[in-house]
């Protein structure tokens, strides 16, 4: 029966003592071969792609929410508030962001949800600058002044008039941010701080081999 991803008869946790590190073959449906613990590489590839896309999309959503809200507020309010908020962004830009992510993962532990938050919370800086620049260019438009003259509150103006009109450049940047976040997650995983493959103890394989020999 088909139980694995993409029409494979294998699951992620399936191990095979007889099929360790074999080359790609159509026999037994090991289309990309197996790894050194006997797991099917086709299944591992698709499961890894699923995790990478999930991290790329979720971290981009977090960066989108923080960056749009921060940039729209700074650009619309202006004055000292804008200067203070953007200087804070400049300070964060001066920090090595990958090192900052490593500190977060090291202090709070390694899990996939922390990876979402850690990457998303440091990838919003450019988003905030883009939104701020667009907000500065439209905050003096006639429809904004008409809304203020009608007694609409500042928060409502930002939510209903500013953010919808800056969404075009934001969408373009989002398409670039997804692959960037996937690469950042790959760096962390390479360093042992990101999402790791589901390793299985060699003891399990050895015990299975011993049981098969006994029988």
C-alpha positions in Angstrom: 0.0 0.0 0.0 1.1 3.6 -0.6 1.9 5.1 2.8 4.8 7.5 2.1 5.0 10.8 0.3 4.6 11.1 -3.5 3.5 7.5 -4.2 6.2 5.8 -2.3 5.5 2.6 -0.4 7.8 3.6 2.4 7.4 5.9 5.4 10.0 8.2 6.9 10.7 6.0 9.9 10.9 2.7 7.8 14.4 1.1 8.1 15.8 -1.8 6.2 18.9 -3.8 7.4 19.1 -5.4 4.0 18.9 -2.2 2.0 21.6 0.1 3.4 23.3 2.6 1.1 22.1 1.1 -2.1 22.2 2.9 -5.4 19.0 4.2 -7.1 17.0 1.3 -8.4 13.5 0.4 -9.5 13.6 -2.8 -7.4 11.6 -2.5 -4.2 10.7 1.1 -5.3 14.0 2.7 -4.0 14.0 5.3 -6.8 16.7 7.4 -5.3 18.4 4.7 -3.3 18.7 4.6 0.5 20.9 6.2 3.1 23.3 4.6 5.6 20.4 3.6 7.9 18.3 2.0 5.2 15.8 4.8 4.8 14.4 5.6 1.4 16.0 8.7 -0.1 12.9 9.6 -2.2 10.9 9.8 1.0 13.6 11.8 2.8 13.9 14.2 -0.1 10.2 15.0 -0.2 9.9 15.3 3.6 12.9 17.7 3.6 11.3 19.8 0.9 8.1 19.9 2.9 10.0 21.2 6.0 12.0 23.7 4.0 8.9 25.2 2.3 7.1 25.3 5.6 9.9 27.2 7.2 10.4 29.5 4.3 6.7 30.5 4.2 6.1 30.7 7.9 9.2 32.8 8.6 8.2 35.1 5.7 4.8 35.6 7.2 6.3 36.6 10.5 8.7 39.0 8.9 5.8 40.4 6.8 3.6 41.1 9.8 6.4 42.7 11.8 7.9 44.7 9.0 4.7 46.0 7.5 3.3 47.1 10.9 6.7 48.7 12.0 7.4 50.4 8.7 3.9 51.8 8.2 3.8 53.2 11.7 7.3 54.8 11.5 6.6 56.3 8.1 3.1 57.6 8.9 3.9 59.0 12.4 7.1 60.6 11.3 9.2 63.1 13.3 11.2 61.9 16.3 9.2 58.7 16.5 10.3 57.8 12.9 13.9 58.8 13.6 14.0 56.6 16.8 12.4 53.6 15.1 14.6 53.7 12.1 17.8 54.2 14.1 16.8 51.0 16.0 16.5 49.3 12.6 20.0 50.6 11.7 21.4 49.2 15.0 19.9 45.8 14.2 21.3 46.0 10.7 24.8 46.4 12.2 24.6 43.2 14.0 25.5 39.9 12.4 22.0 38.5 12.0 23.0 34.8 11.6 25.0 35.1 14.8 21.9 36.6 16.5 19.8 33.7 15.3 22.4 31.2 16.6 22.3 32.9 20.1 18.5 32.6 20.2 18.5 29.0 19.2 21.3 28.2 21.7 19.6 30.0 24.6 16.0 28.9 24.1 16.6 25.4 22.7 16.4 23.9 19.3 12.9 23.2 17.9 11.2 24.0 14.6 8.9 26.6 16.2 11.8 28.6 17.6 13.4 28.5 14.1 10.2 30.1 12.7 10.4 32.9 15.3 14.1 33.4 15.2 14.4 33.8 11.5 11.2 35.8 11.1 12.2 38.2 13.9 15.5 39.2 12.1 14.4 39.2 8.5 11.8 42.0 8.8 14.3 44.9 8.7 14.4 45.4 4.9 10.6 44.9 4.8 10.2 47.7 7.3 12.4 50.1 5.3 10.5 49.3 2.1 7.1 49.9 3.7 8.3 53.1 5.4 9.5 54.6 2.1 6.2 53.8 0.4 4.3 55.2 3.4 6.2 58.5 3.2 5.2 58.8 -0.4 1.5 58.4 0.1 0.8 59.9 3.6 0.1 63.3 2.0 -2.2 62.0 -0.6 -5.7 63.5 -0.9 -7.6 60.4 0.3 -5.4 60.3 3.4 -6.1 63.9 4.3 -9.8 63.4 3.5 -9.9 60.5 6.0 -8.2 62.6 8.7 -10.6 65.5 8.0 -13.5 63.0 8.5 -12.2 62.2 12.0 -10.8 58.8 11.2 -8.3 57.6 13.9 -4.6 57.2 13.0 -4.6 53.4 13.5 -7.6 53.1 11.2 -6.0 55.2 8.5 -2.8 53.1 8.6 -4.8 49.8 8.5 -7.4 50.8 5.8 -5.6 53.3 3.6 -1.8 53.0 4.1 -1.1 49.3 4.2 -3.3 48.3 1.2 -1.5 50.9 -0.9 2.0 49.7 -0.1 1.2 46.0 -0.7 2.6 45.9 -4.2 6.3 46.3 -3.4 5.8 44.1 -0.4 4.6 41.2 -2.5 7.6 41.5 -4.7 10.0 41.4 -1.7 8.1 38.5 -0.2 8.8 36.3 -3.2 12.5 37.0 -2.7 12.4 36.5 1.1 11.0 32.9 1.0 14.1 31.3 -0.7 16.4 33.5 1.5 14.8 32.2 4.7 15.1 28.6 3.4 18.9 29.2 2.9 19.2 30.7 6.4 17.5 27.6 7.8 19.9 25.4 5.8 22.9 27.3 7.4 21.5 26.6 10.8 20.9 22.9 10.1 24.4 22.6 8.7 25.7 24.0 12.0 23.5 21.6 14.0 21.2 24.3 15.3 18.3 24.1 12.9 16.0 21.3 11.8 17.8 18.0 11.8 17.0 14.8 10.0 15.2 12.2 12.1 18.3 10.2 13.1 17.8 6.6 14.2 20.2 4.8 16.5 22.4 2.2 14.9 21.5 0.1 17.9 18.0 -0.3 16.5 19.4 -1.6 13.2 21.9 -3.9 15.1 19.1 -5.3 17.2 17.0 -5.9 14.2 19.8 -7.7 12.4 20.5 -9.8 15.5 16.9 -10.8 15.7 16.8 -11.7 12.0 19.9 -13.9 12.4 18.4 -15.6 15.4 15.3 -16.5 13.4 
